Amino acid sequence: MSANVIDSIFFADLFGSRAMRAVFEERALLQKWLDVEAALARAEAAVGLIPNAAAEEITRAAQAELFDLDEIKRGVDTTLHPLVPVIWQFAQICEDGAGRYIHWGATTQDVMDTAQVLQIRDALGITGATLRDLQDLLVTLAKSHRSTPMAGRTHGQQALPTTFGFKVAVWLAELGRNRERLNQARERVLVGQFSGAVGSLAGLNESDVDPLHVQALLMKELGLGLAPIAWHTSRDSIAEMIHIMCMIAALMGRIAREIIELQKQEIAELEEPFDTGKVGSSTMPQKRNPMICEAILTQARLCREKTATAVDMLIFNDHERDWSAIQMEWSLIPEVFIMTQGALELSCRVLRGLRVNADKMLANLHITDGLLLSERVMFALSDRYGRQIAHDLVYDCAMTAYERKSPFIDALLENQQVAEVLDRAQLETLLDPRQYTGLADRFVDRVLASVT
């Protein structure tokens, strides 16, 4: 039984992704360790450092299903070492004495770091595909609602008209930047580790073989980049990847929070998908709560705190190796990837079935009886009075209308200086919110044109 929500029988799919959990589950991790050890054996056999037959046998035996996880657990409890019990069992599974060549010249962190990078590569494949799906959903929404007018809000108050397509395009542009960051970071993070005990590869330097040749062959076997020097204590690439994933989770959280706000019955412009059977409350049958968006927002908040831990790893990593820093990654990386992927998958679910109430958006543009267009009136008066005087005139009229709870147009027409410039027909045109969305459509088109 699990003690953490990301592995919970009840809650796992609200706090993560099934596909991502499979990448980081323990037998998958064991397989990555074995993949690194087998690749190392093949690289060393290729240069004559160990027999070819030994490398072939090590590769044959490098199958996680051949290993007893309970025995490994007992070994870890006894040795307090994460890899030695695996190597012991690996050697026993190998036949014809091949086991004595396992882990030749490597240190534990070489194997664990490289295996972790292999996991990250698998994880990025899943996340990348979901990001493309999410982008497609946002593109469709932005196109469909390119010109759908709605109230833009600043400081929680109605500000000026905008379009829902513009709002979506802002999300879409940020998603594109995060995809670009992720792709750029791949080159820095998908780099293997094979450096020996303190990073100098001294263990192989006593042979006739060039250790750097073995290192290069190993990375070629695994399809990973080659580091110019050991990164045992330099966790900057890992920290960068964690930060980018958390930024993606944060965007999902912000989109979810926006939907939660706009789903409030007093606004009612958006609603997350609802199917009969979804229950909002155990005691209030009428409730249609934004439960999916709340789960997304929860994951975004949980990811946020992980960024501080990632920076902590960069500071407290002493001398040539310090497990107290590295061990944080064993928890941090799976949690960040699982929860971010979970937030992405739930976001796709929400956006795929998002209910957009364009009629309510239009109706809400009129709830201030014209005050939403005060800027437009101000600019119309500026030719006569200059911007600042025009601002003060419109301000006085706006505050009068607000306090009296009367239509803005009435307060404007009561002001002699305004009435000298604008009549009722002109003001009615100026106060039409559908005509004052600026370049919203063109900005949407610009973002859509940039999507790759």
Secondary structure by P-SEA (a helix, b strand, c coil): cccccccccccccccccaaaaaaccaaaaaaaaaaaaaaaaaaaaaaccccaaaaaaaaaacccccccaaaaaaaaaacccccaaaaaaaaaaccccccccccccccaaaaaaaaaaaaaaaaaaaaaaaaaaaaaaaaaaaaaaccbbbbbbccccccbbbbaaaaaaaaaaaaaaaaaaaaaacccccccccccccccccccccccccaaaaaaaaaaaacbbbbcccccccaaaaaaaaaaaaaaaaaaaaaaaaaaaaaccccccccccccccccccccccccccaaaaaaaaaaaaaaaaaaaaaaaaaccccccccaaaaaaaaccaaaaaaaaaaaaaaaaaaaacccccaaaaaaaacccccccaaaaaaaaacccccaaaaaaaaaaaaaaaaaacccaaaaaaacaaaaacccaaaaaaaacccccccaaaaaaaaaaaacc
